C-alpha cells in the first residue's frame, strides 16, 4: 500500500456478464467498503462506484466497465481510497493506520519501540510494538493504554518490557 492511499480490498472475480465484479473486502464488516463511491483500482480512479453486499461477498460496478471481458481486466487488482474519504473521528478515537509508527513509552519513561501493526483478538485489539524485542500490548483504555497523542507521535502505556 502506498502512503497516499488506503487499500480496502481486492477484485477477485467477475459477476455476471454486464461488467460487475466480485470484491474481497478487508473492511470489518465486509460491507463497509460499499460506503465509498470513489475507488482507486490499478492506479486509476473510478468515480460513482455501485457496490453492495451479495451473499458472502461484495459485488461492484464501475462506470465504463460494462462487459465481462472489461471486468476480467480488473481481477487481481487492489481496491483503494484516498485518505480524504475517511470520516473524521472524535478526539478519543483513532484509525489503526494513525497508530502505526507511533513511539510507545511506558510509565517508567522507557521507550518500548514503535507500533508496527495491530490485530484483533475478539476481546480487544493488540498493538504489535517493534523495538529491541517484539512486544504485544493489549489496547485496553485506560488500564494499559494511558494516552495516545497523534501530535506528539506517542502512546503512553502501563506495561513493562519482558526481561
Secondary structure, 3 states (H helix, E strand, C coil): CCCCEEEEEEEEEEECCCCEEEEEECCCCHHHHHHCCCEEECCEEECCCEEEEECCEEEEECCCCCCHHHHHCCCCCEEEEEHHHCCCCCCCCCCHHHHCCCEEEECCCCEEEEEEEEEECCCCEEEEEECCCEEEEEECECCCEEEEECCCCEEEECCCCCC
